[in-house]
Amino acid sequence: MEAADANIGSVIEQRNDILISVLAETARSYIEIRSFQQRERLTQQNIDLLEKYVNITQKRLQTGISTLLDYQRIESELALARSALPSILAQMYQRIFSLSVLSCQKLY
C-alpha cells in the first residue's frame, strides 16, 4: 500500500513538473511574440522615416544641396531596414506557432 501511495505521489509530482514547464514555455513564447511585434512596429516606423528622408535627399540632390553619396547612403540604410523585416516576421510567426501548439489552439 505504501509503495502504491509513493508511486501516486511520484506521478503527481511528474505531472506538476510538466505543467510548470508548459506554463513557463507559454509565458516565454508570449513575451517573445510581444517583443517581435514591437520590433516590427519600430522597424516599420524606421522604414517610413527613411523613405521620407530618401525623398528629401533626392530633392536636395536635384537642387545641388546634397551629394550622390548622401543619397546612396540613405537608400542603402533603407534597403537594410527593409531586409530586416522578413526575419522579424518569421521569428514572430514561429513563436505564434509554438504558442498555438502549447495552448492547443490555432492562433494565426
C-alpha positions as CSV (number, residue, x, y, z in Angstrom):
1,M,0.0,0.0,0.0
2,E,2.8,2.4,0.8
3,A,4.5,1.6,-2.5
4,A,1.3,2.5,-4.4
5,D,0.9,5.8,-2.4
6,A,4.6,6.6,-3.2
7,N,4.0,5.8,-6.9
8,I,0.9,8.0,-7.0
9,G,2.9,10.9,-5.3
10,S,5.6,10.4,-7.9
11,V,3.2,10.6,-10.8
12,I,1.6,13.7,-9.3
13,E,5.0,15.4,-9.0
14,Q,5.9,14.5,-12.6
15,R,2.6,15.9,-13.8
16,N,3.3,19.2,-11.8
17,D,6.8,19.4,-13.3
18,I,5.4,19.1,-16.8
19,L,2.7,21.6,-16.1
20,I,5.2,24.1,-14.8
21,S,7.4,23.6,-17.8
22,V,4.5,24.1,-20.2
23,L,3.4,27.3,-18.4
24,A,6.9,28.6,-18.4
25,E,7.3,27.9,-22.1
26,T,3.9,29.5,-22.8
27,A,4.9,32.7,-20.9
28,R,8.2,32.8,-22.6
29,S,6.6,32.5,-26.1
30,Y,4.1,35.2,-25.3
31,I,6.7,37.6,-24.2
32,E,8.8,36.9,-27.3
33,I,5.8,37.4,-29.5
34,R,5.1,40.8,-27.9
35,S,8.8,41.7,-28.3
36,F,8.8,40.8,-32.0
37,Q,5.6,42.8,-32.5
38,Q,7.3,45.8,-31.0
39,R,10.4,45.2,-33.2
40,E,8.2,45.0,-36.3
41,R,6.5,48.3,-35.4
42,L,9.7,50.1,-34.8
43,T,11.3,48.7,-37.9
44,Q,8.3,49.8,-40.0
45,Q,8.4,53.3,-38.4
46,N,12.1,53.4,-39.3
47,I,11.4,52.4,-42.9
48,D,8.7,55.1,-43.1
49,L,11.1,57.7,-41.9
50,L,13.9,56.6,-44.1
51,E,11.5,56.7,-47.2
52,K,10.7,60.3,-46.4
53,Y,14.4,61.0,-45.9
54,V,15.2,59.4,-49.3
55,N,12.7,61.7,-50.9
56,I,14.1,64.8,-49.2
57,T,17.7,63.8,-50.1
58,Q,16.6,63.1,-53.7
59,K,15.2,66.7,-53.9
60,R,18.3,68.1,-52.3
61,L,20.4,66.2,-54.8
62,Q,18.4,67.6,-57.7
63,T,19.0,71.1,-56.3
64,G,22.7,70.5,-55.7
65,I,22.4,70.7,-51.9
66,S,23.2,67.0,-51.3
67,T,25.7,64.7,-53.0
68,L,25.1,61.5,-54.8
69,L,26.9,59.7,-51.9
70,D,24.4,61.1,-49.4
71,Y,21.5,59.8,-51.5
72,Q,23.1,56.4,-51.9
73,R,23.9,56.1,-48.2
74,I,20.2,56.8,-47.3
75,E,19.0,54.3,-49.9
76,S,21.4,51.7,-48.5
77,E,20.1,52.3,-45.0
78,L,16.5,52.0,-46.3
79,A,17.3,48.7,-48.0
80,L,18.9,47.4,-44.9
81,A,15.9,48.3,-42.8
82,R,13.6,46.6,-45.3
83,S,15.7,43.5,-45.3
84,A,15.3,43.1,-41.5
85,L,11.6,43.0,-41.6
86,P,11.1,39.4,-43.1
87,S,13.4,37.9,-40.4
88,I,11.5,39.7,-37.6
89,L,8.1,38.5,-39.0
90,A,9.4,34.9,-39.5
91,Q,10.6,34.7,-35.9
92,M,7.3,36.2,-34.6
93,Y,5.2,33.7,-36.6
94,Q,7.5,30.9,-35.4
95,R,6.7,31.9,-31.8
96,I,3.0,32.2,-32.6
97,F,3.1,28.7,-33.9
98,S,4.9,27.5,-30.8
99,L,2.3,29.2,-28.6
100,S,-0.6,27.6,-30.6
101,V,1.0,24.2,-30.1
102,L,1.4,24.8,-26.4
103,S,-2.2,26.0,-26.0
104,C,-3.7,23.5,-28.5
105,Q,-5.3,26.4,-30.3
106,K,-4.9,27.9,-33.8
107,L,-3.7,31.5,-33.1
108,Y,-2.9,32.6,-36.6
